[in-house]
């Protein structure tokens, strides 16, 4: 660790710089490799993984898919599944698919009304684990590690799980638009899959799936052109629109309007002792503080709110409000 200069040493250094005793220029021959650099335009810099900026809040949609699909797998296979998003990256479509020499199951998805679709990829480890679970294998058995492509029958077995994923993708995007995601085809060869041009940009969400000792990865591959029409909707995903969204205060106010309340038209009020009440009998007369020429008091939940005069309406006793208590 370099020593720290005290105040006197700092003052002496500043004085030496002003006097020219200490040079500020570094000779090229003495320049250390650490100081070698190249000019950078800060206004044109772009983060390598810039999908977070170009497609804002897309991670929220993917995290929602995690929660929904883990529940779907748990209900479907009667085992506890957990799904965690581990990465969100951009790739060239051809380079990404080139790394999937033995990809497992590749589902080609149509995402109507969006113009282009997407891919869902189960890696080989997860694909064979899911097949074992669906065929009733014990959770105590070790996971298979087969270095081969899935057969047509095995792909057919996995079709139900991919269909469930399509349903959960629709639910995840429901707050943006109504999607109708469907499975077009299941493949086991990455070279047979092409949804965009080879050099097109794709955004890949990677998820770790666990169920006991079984684990594996799922990749959701979205071409950038698929998500671009949703950019503004995603940008506004976390904003609260007061014009379209009711606040808690408004909700409570609406609910209170349906709460029943007791209204009493009171002509007078009488105060008696317990003893007088116990000795009350038929024919007793009690004076009340009521002037027949003054309006009745209308109480709402025992609180004075209005004034009224008594009368009849359609052959029934009624009151007519004459004022509001202030």
C-alpha positions as CSV (number, residue, x, y, z in Angstrom):
1,X,0.0,0.0,0.0
2,X,1.4,3.4,-1.0
3,X,2.1,5.8,1.9
4,X,-0.3,8.7,2.5
5,X,1.2,12.2,2.4
6,X,0.6,14.5,5.3
7,X,-0.3,18.2,5.0
8,X,3.2,19.5,4.9
9,X,4.3,17.0,2.3
10,X,1.3,17.9,0.1
11,X,2.0,21.6,0.5
12,X,5.7,21.0,-0.5
13,X,4.6,18.9,-3.5
14,X,2.3,21.7,-4.8
15,X,5.0,24.3,-4.3
16,X,7.5,22.1,-6.3
17,X,5.0,21.7,-9.1
18,X,4.4,25.5,-9.3
19,X,8.2,26.1,-9.3
20,X,8.7,23.6,-12.0
21,X,10.9,21.3,-9.9
22,X,8.6,18.4,-10.4
23,X,7.7,17.7,-14.0
24,X,4.1,16.7,-14.9
25,X,4.9,15.2,-18.3
26,X,5.8,11.5,-18.6
27,X,8.4,10.5,-21.2
28,X,7.1,7.9,-23.6
29,X,10.1,5.7,-22.9
30,X,9.3,5.7,-19.2
31,X,5.6,5.2,-19.5
32,X,4.4,2.0,-18.0
33,X,2.2,-0.5,-19.9
34,X,-0.6,0.3,-17.4
35,X,-0.9,3.8,-18.8
36,X,-1.2,2.8,-22.4
37,X,-4.7,3.4,-23.6
38,X,-6.8,4.1,-26.6
39,X,-9.4,7.0,-27.0
40,X,-13.0,6.1,-26.1
41,X,-16.1,8.0,-27.1
42,X,-18.4,7.9,-24.0
43,X,-21.4,8.9,-26.0
44,X,-21.2,5.9,-28.4
45,X,-20.4,3.3,-25.8
46,X,-22.7,0.3,-25.7
47,X,-22.9,-2.3,-23.0
48,X,-22.1,-5.8,-24.3
49,X,-25.3,-7.2,-22.9
50,X,-27.4,-4.3,-23.9
51,X,-30.7,-6.1,-24.1
52,X,-31.7,-4.8,-20.7
53,X,-31.6,-1.3,-22.2
54,X,-33.0,-2.1,-25.7
55,X,-35.8,-4.2,-24.3
56,X,-36.5,-2.7,-20.9
57,X,-38.2,-4.7,-18.1
58,X,-38.1,-8.0,-20.1
59,X,-36.5,-9.7,-17.1
60,X,-39.8,-9.1,-15.2
61,X,-41.7,-11.2,-17.9
62,X,-39.2,-14.0,-17.7
63,X,-39.2,-14.1,-13.9
64,X,-43.0,-14.3,-14.0
65,X,-42.7,-17.2,-16.4
66,X,-40.3,-18.9,-13.8
67,X,-43.0,-18.8,-11.1
68,X,-45.8,-19.9,-13.3
69,X,-44.0,-22.7,-15.1
70,X,-42.6,-24.1,-11.8
71,X,-46.1,-24.3,-10.5
72,X,-47.3,-26.0,-13.7
73,X,-44.5,-28.6,-13.6
74,X,-45.2,-29.3,-9.9
75,X,-48.9,-29.9,-10.6
76,X,-48.3,-31.9,-13.8
77,X,-45.6,-34.2,-12.5
78,X,-46.5,-34.3,-8.8
79,X,-43.0,-33.3,-7.7
80,X,-41.7,-30.0,-6.3
81,X,-40.0,-28.0,-9.1
82,X,-38.0,-24.8,-8.7
83,X,-37.0,-22.6,-11.7
84,X,-34.5,-19.8,-11.4
85,X,-33.4,-17.4,-14.2
86,X,-29.6,-17.6,-14.4
87,X,-28.9,-15.4,-17.5
88,X,-30.3,-13.0,-19.9
89,X,-28.0,-12.5,-22.9
90,X,-27.9,-11.5,-26.6
91,X,-26.3,-13.7,-29.3
92,X,-26.2,-14.1,-33.0
93,X,-28.8,-16.8,-33.8
94,X,-26.4,-19.0,-35.8
95,X,-23.6,-18.8,-33.2
96,X,-25.9,-19.7,-30.4
97,X,-27.5,-22.6,-32.2
98,X,-24.0,-23.9,-33.3
99,X,-23.2,-24.6,-29.6
100,X,-26.2,-26.9,-29.4
101,X,-24.7,-30.0,-30.9
102,X,-26.9,-32.2,-28.8
103,X,-29.6,-29.8,-27.8
104,X,-32.2,-32.1,-26.3
105,X,-35.7,-31.0,-27.3
106,X,-36.2,-27.8,-29.3
107,X,-39.7,-26.4,-29.5
108,X,-40.5,-24.0,-32.3
109,X,-43.2,-21.7,-31.0
110,X,-45.7,-19.5,-32.9
111,X,-46.5,-16.3,-30.9
112,X,-49.5,-14.9,-32.8
113,X,-50.2,-12.0,-33.3
114,X,-46.4,-11.3,-33.3
115,X,-44.9,-11.7,-36.7
116,X,-42.0,-14.0,-35.7
117,X,-42.0,-16.8,-33.1
118,X,-39.5,-18.1,-30.5
119,X,-37.7,-21.3,-29.4
120,X,-37.9,-23.2,-26.1
121,X,-34.9,-25.5,-25.6
122,X,-34.7,-28.3,-23.0
123,X,-31.0,-29.4,-22.6
124,X,-30.3,-33.1,-22.9
125,X,-29.9,-33.6,-19.1
126,X,-33.3,-32.0,-18.4
127,X,-35.0,-33.7,-21.3
128,X,-34.1,-37.3,-20.2
129,X,-34.9,-36.4,-16.5
130,X,-38.3,-35.2,-17.5
131,X,-39.0,-38.3,-19.5
132,X,-37.9,-40.5,-16.5
133,X,-40.3,-38.6,-14.2
134,X,-43.2,-38.7,-16.7
135,X,-42.7,-42.5,-17.1
136,X,-42.8,-43.0,-13.3
137,X,-39.2,-43.4,-12.4
138,X,-38.3,-43.3,-8.7
139,X,-36.9,-40.0,-7.3
140,X,-34.2,-42.1,-5.7
141,X,-32.7,-43.3,-9.0
142,X,-29.7,-41.5,-10.4
143,X,-30.2,-39.2,-13.4
144,X,-29.5,-40.7,-16.8
145,X,-26.7,-39.1,-18.8
146,X,-27.2,-40.3,-22.4
147,X,-25.0,-38.9,-25.2
148,X,-27.5,-39.2,-28.0
149,X,-30.4,-37.4,-29.6
150,X,-34.0,-37.8,-28.4
151,X,-36.1,-40.2,-30.4
152,X,-39.4,-39.3,-31.9
153,X,-41.3,-41.1,-29.2
154,X,-39.3,-39.2,-26.5
155,X,-40.1,-35.9,-28.2
156,X,-43.8,-36.8,-28.2
157,X,-43.7,-37.5,-24.4
158,X,-42.2,-34.1,-23.8
159,X,-44.8,-32.3,-26.0
160,X,-47.2,-32.0,-23.0
161,X,-44.6,-30.1,-21.0
162,X,-43.9,-27.7,-23.9
163,X,-47.6,-27.1,-24.3
164,X,-47.8,-26.1,-20.6
165,X,-44.8,-23.7,-21.2
166,X,-46.8,-22.1,-24.1
167,X,-49.7,-21.5,-21.8
168,X,-47.5,-19.9,-19.1
169,X,-45.8,-17.7,-21.7
170,X,-49.2,-16.4,-22.7
171,X,-50.0,-15.7,-19.0
172,X,-46.6,-13.9,-18.5
173,X,-47.3,-11.6,-21.4
174,X,-50.9,-11.1,-20.6
175,X,-50.3,-7.7,-18.9
176,X,-48.8,-6.5,-22.2
177,X,-51.0,-8.1,-24.9
178,X,-53.1,-11.2,-25.5
179,X,-50.8,-13.8,-27.0
180,X,-51.7,-17.2,-28.5
181,X,-48.4,-19.1,-28.2
182,X,-48.6,-22.6,-29.7
183,X,-46.1,-25.3,-30.4
184,X,-45.5,-25.7,-34.1
185,X,-42.9,-28.5,-34.0
186,X,-40.5,-30.3,-31.7
187,X,-37.0,-31.0,-33.1
188,X,-33.9,-32.8,-31.9
189,X,-31.5,-31.3,-34.4
190,X,-30.4,-27.7,-34.1
191,X,-29.5,-27.6,-37.8
192,X,-33.1,-28.1,-38.8
193,X,-34.3,-25.1,-36.8
194,X,-34.4,-21.6,-38.4
195,X,-36.8,-18.9,-37.3
196,X,-34.7,-15.8,-38.3
197,X,-31.7,-15.0,-40.5
198,X,-28.4,-16.6,-39.2
199,X,-26.8,-13.3,-38.3
200,X,-30.0,-11.9,-36.6
201,X,-29.8,-10.9,-33.0
202,X,-31.7,-13.1,-30.4
203,X,-32.3,-12.5,-26.7
204,X,-31.8,-15.7,-24.7
205,X,-33.2,-16.3,-21.2
206,X,-31.6,-19.2,-19.4
207,X,-33.4,-21.0,-16.5
208,X,-32.1,-23.6,-14.1
209,X,-34.8,-26.3,-13.3
210,X,-34.5,-28.4,-10.2
211,X,-36.6,-31.3,-8.9
212,X,-34.9,-33.2,-6.2
213,X,-31.7,-34.7,-7.6
214,X,-32.8,-33.9,-11.2
215,X,-31.8,-30.7,-12.8
216,X,-31.1,-29.1,-16.1
217,X,-31.6,-25.9,-18.2
218,X,-34.2,-24.4,-20.3
219,X,-33.5,-21.7,-22.9
220,X,-36.1,-19.3,-24.2
221,X,-34.9,-17.8,-27.4
222,X,-36.6,-14.6,-28.7
223,X,-35.5,-12.9,-31.9
224,X,-35.1,-9.2,-31.3
225,X,-37.6,-8.4,-34.1
226,X,-40.2,-10.4,-32.1
227,X,-39.8,-8.3,-29.0
228,X,-39.2,-4.9,-30.6
229,X,-43.0,-4.1,-31.1
230,X,-43.4,-4.6,-27.3
231,X,-40.6,-2.2,-26.3
232,X,-42.8,0.7,-25.4
233,X,-45.3,-1.6,-23.6
234,X,-42.4,-3.1,-21.6
235,X,-41.0,0.4,-20.8
236,X,-44.4,1.4,-19.3
237,X,-44.8,-1.9,-17.4
238,X,-43.8,-0.5,-14.0
239,X,-45.5,2.9,-14.5
240,X,-48.9,3.4,-12.7
241,X,-51.6,5.1,-14.8
242,X,-53.9,7.0,-12.5
243,X,-56.4,7.3,-15.3
244,X,-56.9,3.6,-15.7
245,X,-55.9,2.2,-12.3
246,X,-58.0,2.7,-9.2
247,X,-56.2,3.7,-6.0
248,X,-56.8,1.9,-2.7
249,X,-58.6,5.0,-1.5
250,X,-61.0,4.8,-4.5
251,X,-61.6,1.1,-4.0
252,X,-62.4,1.6,-0.3
253,X,-64.7,4.5,-1.1
254,X,-66.6,2.4,-3.6
255,X,-66.9,-0.5,-1.1
256,X,-68.1,1.8,1.7
257,X,-71.0,2.9,-0.4
258,X,-72.5,-0.6,-0.2
259,X,-72.2,-0.8,3.7
260,X,-75.7,-0.7,5.3
261,X,-76.4,2.1,7.8
262,X,-79.3,2.7,10.3
263,X,-81.3,5.9,10.0
264,X,-83.6,7.1,12.8
265,X,-86.1,10.0,12.6
266,X,-86.1,11.3,16.2
267,X,-88.9,13.5,17.5
268,X,-87.5,13.7,21.0
269,X,-85.2,12.3,23.6
270,X,-86.1,11.0,27.1
271,X,-83.7,10.3,30.0
272,X,-84.9,8.0,32.8
273,X,-83.2,6.2,35.7
274,X,-83.1,2.4,35.8
275,X,-85.5,2.5,38.7
276,X,-88.1,4.5,36.7
277,X,-87.8,2.1,33.8
278,X,-88.3,-0.9,36.1
279,X,-91.5,0.7,37.4
280,X,-93.0,1.6,34.0
281,X,-96.5,0.4,33.4
282,X,-99.3,0.7,30.9
283,X,-100.9,4.2,31.0
284,X,-97.8,6.1,32.3
285,X,-97.2,9.4,30.6
286,X,-93.7,10.9,30.1
287,X,-92.8,14.3,28.9
288,X,-90.2,14.6,26.1
289,X,-88.2,17.6,24.9
290,X,-90.0,17.8,21.6
291,X,-91.6,20.9,20.0
292,X,-94.2,19.8,17.4
293,X,-93.5,22.9,15.4
294,X,-89.8,22.1,15.0
295,X,-88.3,19.6,12.4
296,X,-87.5,16.0,13.4
297,X,-83.8,15.1,13.9
298,X,-82.6,12.5,11.4
299,X,-79.7,10.4,12.8
300,X,-77.4,8.3,10.7
301,X,-75.7,5.7,12.9
302,X,-76.6,7.8,15.9
303,X,-75.0,11.0,14.4
304,X,-77.2,14.0,13.5
305,X,-77.1,14.6,9.8
306,X,-80.4,16.0,8.6
307,X,-83.7,17.7,9.6
308,X,-87.2,16.6,8.4
309,X,-90.9,17.1,8.9
310,X,-93.2,14.1,9.4
311,X,-96.1,13.2,7.1
312,X,-97.6,10.5,4.9
313,X,-96.8,9.3,1.4
314,X,-98.9,6.7,-0.5
315,X,-100.8,5.8,2.7
316,X,-97.6,5.3,4.7
317,X,-95.8,7.4,7.3
318,X,-92.9,9.3,5.9
319,X,-90.5,12.1,6.5
320,X,-89.5,14.9,4.1
321,X,-85.9,16.3,4.5
322,X,-85.8,20.0,5.1
323,X,-82.2,20.6,5.8
324,X,-78.7,19.3,6.4
325,X,-77.0,19.5,9.8
326,X,-73.7,21.5,9.6
